[in-house]
Amino acid sequence: MSKTDYVAELENCKDFADVFKLVKKSVKKVFGRSRVGLMLYLSDLPPQVGAYHVVGSNGIVLNRAVLDTLTAAGKSKKEVNCYLYSILLHEYLHSLGHTEEQEVRRLVYKVTKETFGEEHLATQMALRGPWRLLPEIMNTPRIPINRTVEIIRDFESLDQPYIS
């Protein structure tokens, strides 16, 4: 696939699963590695935490409050998809065993640059951080809303070996 194809695919993603499939495809292309069996949870977290992955687990916890803030601020589907791509890519790399934050940030930049090109919004988020490009994120309520944790169904299909 060309960079133009990847850009179009990201812009056409309809849900978390679509964005995550593209994340996995990008990592497989760049590093030749993948894994399956991950689950996505939505929870209310402080605004400076986009998501997290607990080492050794199969879960990614995404900050639902930030997504709500971006939606309320009227961010475009493209902007939200770029944010999701960047955050999910970061946590996916953690799930592949990369534990050092600085290393993961460099890898996120490498993958997005090779996938979308230097000037793409997702690459700029990887380089500068989504908080600089989407300052509305910091308007997310600082006190957790305390809704229950939500499991995203059908986040990933399991039709392949666990790690390759």
C-alpha positions in Angstrom: 0.0 0.0 0.0 1.2 3.5 -0.7 1.1 6.4 1.8 -1.9 7.8 0.0 -3.7 4.5 0.5 -3.0 4.5 4.2 -4.1 8.2 4.5 -7.4 7.3 2.8 -7.9 4.3 4.9 -7.4 6.3 8.2 -9.8 8.9 7.0 -12.4 6.2 6.3 -12.1 4.4 9.6 -15.5 4.2 11.3 -14.7 2.9 14.7 -12.0 1.8 17.1 -11.6 -1.6 15.4 -11.0 0.0 12.0 -8.3 2.3 13.5 -6.7 -0.5 15.3 -6.6 -2.7 12.2 -4.7 0.1 10.5 -2.3 0.4 13.5 -1.5 -3.3 13.3 -1.1 -3.2 9.5 1.4 -0.3 9.9 3.4 -2.0 12.6 3.5 -5.2 10.6 4.7 -3.3 7.5 7.4 -1.4 9.4 8.7 -3.9 12.0 7.3 -7.3 10.8 5.7 -8.0 14.2 2.2 -8.4 15.4 0.1 -9.8 18.2 -3.6 -10.6 18.8 -5.9 -11.0 21.7 -6.0 -7.3 22.8 -9.1 -5.8 24.4 -10.1 -2.1 24.5 -11.6 -0.5 27.6 -12.9 3.0 27.9 -12.5 4.7 31.2 -12.3 8.3 32.6 -8.7 9.3 33.2 -6.9 12.6 33.9 -6.5 14.6 30.6 -2.7 14.1 30.5 -3.2 10.3 30.2 -4.4 9.4 26.7 -4.4 5.6 27.4 -2.3 3.0 29.1 -1.4 -0.7 28.8 -0.4 -2.7 31.8 2.7 -4.8 31.0 1.8 -8.5 30.7 -1.9 -7.8 30.2 -4.1 -8.0 27.1 -5.9 -4.7 27.7 -5.6 -1.2 26.5 -7.5 1.4 28.5 -8.4 4.5 26.5 -9.4 7.8 28.1 -13.1 8.2 27.3 -13.3 11.7 28.9 -10.7 13.0 26.4 -12.7 11.5 23.5 -15.9 13.1 24.8 -14.0 16.5 25.1 -12.8 16.2 21.5 -16.2 15.4 20.2 -17.8 18.2 22.2 -15.2 20.6 20.8 -16.3 19.7 17.3 -13.2 18.0 16.1 -13.4 16.4 12.7 -13.5 12.7 12.1 -10.0 13.0 10.6 -8.6 14.7 13.7 -10.2 12.1 16.1 -9.0 9.2 13.9 -5.4 10.6 13.9 -5.6 11.0 17.7 -6.9 7.4 18.1 -4.3 6.1 15.7 -1.4 7.8 17.6 -2.7 6.7 21.0 -3.5 3.1 20.0 -0.2 2.8 18.2 1.7 3.9 21.3 -0.1 1.3 23.5 0.1 -1.4 20.9 3.9 -1.0 20.8 3.9 -1.3 24.6 1.9 -4.6 24.2 4.7 -5.9 21.9 7.2 -5.5 24.7 8.5 -2.0 24.3 8.4 -0.6 27.8 10.6 2.5 27.7 8.5 5.6 27.0 11.2 7.5 25.0 11.8 4.4 22.8 8.0 4.0 22.2 7.7 7.7 21.2 10.5 7.3 18.7 8.9 4.1 17.3 5.5 5.8 17.0 7.1 8.6 15.0 8.9 6.1 12.8 5.8 4.1 12.1 3.5 7.2 11.4 6.2 8.8 9.2 6.7 5.7 7.1 2.9 5.1 6.9 1.5 8.6 6.3 4.5 10.8 5.5 6.1 13.7 7.4 3.4 16.3 7.1 0.4 14.1 8.0 -1.5 15.1 11.2 -0.9 11.7 12.8 2.9 12.1 12.2 2.8 15.6 13.7 1.0 14.2 16.7 3.7 11.6 17.1 6.4 14.2 16.8 4.9 17.0 18.9 2.3 15.1 21.0 -1.5 15.3 20.6 -1.9 17.7 23.5 0.0 20.4 21.5 -2.1 19.9 18.3 -5.4 19.4 20.1 -5.2 21.8 23.0 -8.9 21.1 23.8 -7.7 17.9 25.4 -6.6 19.9 28.4 -10.2 21.1 28.8 -11.2 17.6 29.8 -12.6 17.7 33.4 -9.7 17.0 35.8 -11.9 15.2 38.3 -12.8 11.7 36.9 -16.4 11.4 35.9 -16.5 7.9 37.5 -18.6 6.2 34.9 -18.2 2.5 34.7 -15.4 1.1 32.6 -16.8 0.1 29.2 -15.5 -2.8 27.1 -15.4 -2.2 23.4 -16.9 -5.3 21.7 -15.4 -6.7 18.5 -12.3 -4.6 18.9 -10.1 -7.2 17.4 -10.6 -10.5 15.5 -8.7 -13.5 16.7 -8.1 -15.3 13.4 -4.3 -15.6 13.7 -1.6 -16.8 16.0 -1.1 -14.9 19.3 2.3 -13.4 18.5 4.2 -13.4 15.2 
